[in-house]
Amino acid sequence: MHFLLPPLLYLAAALVIFLSSSVQTGLAIAGIPIALLGIFITIYHSRLFARIGTNIITFKPPEKLVQSGLFQFTRNPMYLGFSLSLVGLALSFSSAIAWIVTTMFIVVSDRWYIRVEEEQMQKTFGEAYERYRAMTPRWLGIRKKAEQNTAEPKSP
């Protein structure tokens, strides 16, 4: 299923939400900014890949270990952006189908796309990726400080 790239799955999920639900006016006020923030995050980081000159296609080998932008706080800002966008849509449309589709997208991203990418990153970048992975959460959080050797020297 290498033909089903993350942006295509995202567009399919968004289309299902649009076609199966109607906007809930009160919740749209909260949902629209979240959806727009998610789209901004995804586009910004896809352009970052283009500026750096590295591969963005999920099933192709990675070329560079990107650690700038939101990559400092999440190993997957583009998936985070897609997911935030769908959460915003689910809030705006407020239907069971919207939440089911959003949840399915997040699970597929986490269990399939991200796992494939992490395996490729490990094979390509080895120790450098392991250090990055140990410090940076998969989805979102506070970046951990690099571990320092705190062991006391042994007495002679």
N, C-alpha and C positions, 0 to 999 in steps of 0.2 A: 504494500500500500504506500510506496514511496511517492506516488503521484498526489497524495492528499497532503499538501504542504500546509503548515499552520495558518497562513493568511486565508487559504481557501476554506479550511474548517471554520475559521472565525466568520468569514462572510456567509457561509451556509448557516451557522448558528444565528447570526444577526438576522438573516432573511427569515428563518423560521420564527424568530421572536416577532418580527414586524408583521408577518402574515397571519400569525395565530392569535394575536392579542390586539387590544385597543389601548391607547394611551390613557393613563389615569392622571388627570390634570394635577392634583395635589402632589403626587409622588414624582411626576415628571420634573418638577422644580428641583428636586434633589437628584434625580437620576441623570438628567441631561448634562450637568457639569461633570459628574463622575465619568459618564461615557466620553465626553470630550477630552477630559484629562487622560483617560486611557488611550484614546486615539493619538493624542499629542505625544505621550510617552513612547508608544510604538513607533511612530513616524520619526521622532527625534533620534531614537536609537538605531533605526534602520539606516538613517542618513549618516549617523556616526560610523557605522560599518562601511558605508560607501566612502566617506572621507578618509578613513584609515586604510581603505583598500583591502578589506577582508571579506571572505565568503559569508553570505547570510543564509544560504540554502541549507535547510535542516539535514538532509541526507548526504551532503557533500562534506569532505574533510575540512576541519577548521584550519585557518591559515595563521591567525594571530589570537593571542589571549588578551581580549579587551577587558580593561579594568577601570575605565573612566566613565563619566556620566553616572547613571544609576547602577552601573555594574559594581560600584563601590558598596552598594547596599543590598543588591539582589543579583544572583547569578543569571537571572532571566527577566530583564526589564521588558522585553518585547512581549513575552507571555503574560507578564504582570499587566502590561498595558491592554492587551487583548481582553484579559479577564476583567479588569476594571471597567472597560467599555461595555462588556456584556452585563456586568453587575448593574451599571448605570441604566442600560436598556431594560433589564429585568425589573429594576425599581420603577422605571417610567411606565412600563406596560403592566407590571404587577399581576402576572398570571402564573399559574402553576407551570405551564409549559415553558415560559420564559426562564423560570428558576431551574427547571429540570435541564433545559438546554445549556444554560450557563454552567451548572454543576458538571454536566457531561463534558463540556469543553475543558474545564479546569482539570478534571480527572484524566482525560485523554492527554492533555498537555503534560501533566505531571508524571503520569505513568508510562507514557509512550515517547512523545517527542523529547522531553527533557532527559529522560534516561538514555535515549540514543545519543543525544548531543553530549551528555556527560561522559559516556563511554568513549566517544570520539575525542573529546578534550583530554581525557586521561591518557589515551594512547598517543596522542600527538604531543602533549606538553608535559606529561609525567609529573615530576616533583613540583614544578612551578604551578601546575593546575591543582595539585594536592594542597599546597599552601593556600592558594586562593580559595579553594573549596572549604578548607578548614576555617577560614576567616569570614567568609561571606555566605549568608543564608541563601537557600534555594529560591525562596519567594521574596521575603522582605524582613528586614530587621536591622539590628545594630551590628555593624561590622566588628568582629572580635579583633583584639590586638594580637599581633604576632606573639607566639609563645617565646618567652626568653628562658634561657637555662638558669633556673633558680636553685639548682642543687649546690650545696655547700661543698667546698673542696675537702677531700678526704685528708685526715691527719696522717703524717708519716708513721 
